[in-house]
Amino acid sequence: MINTGTHIRCNVKNITLSVDENVLKAVRRYAAERDSSVNKFVREFLAGVSEREDRARNARLRIQELSRHSTARVDSFGDRLLNLEIGLRFSKAWQQAARRERASRWMLSRFSQEF
C-alpha cells in the first residue's frame, strides 16, 4: 500500500518503459529540481490521464441516464440543436484534453532539446 497524501494505492504494479536517453536525463533533472523522482512524475501523469478519462466516462453515462429519464419533448429541430450543444461541450472537453497532451509532449521535447 502506498499513501500519496491524496490517494492510497494498493496492488501497485511495476512497468518498464523505453525512453530516449536525452529525454530521461532532462526529466531526471526536472524531477530533481522539484525534489521529486521520475517514477513519481510518471505515476502522477498516468494517474491524471486515468482520472480525466474516468470523469469523462462518468459524465457521458450521467447524460445518458438523464436523457432516458427526461420527460422533456422536443421537435426534430430541437433534437438536432440539443445534440449539437452536447457535441460542442464534449468537443470542448476533448480539445482541452488534447491541448494538455500537446503541452506535455512539448515539455518533454523541450527537455530533450536542452541536452
Order of alpha helices (4+ residues) and beta strands (2+ residues): beta-beta-alpha-alpha-alpha
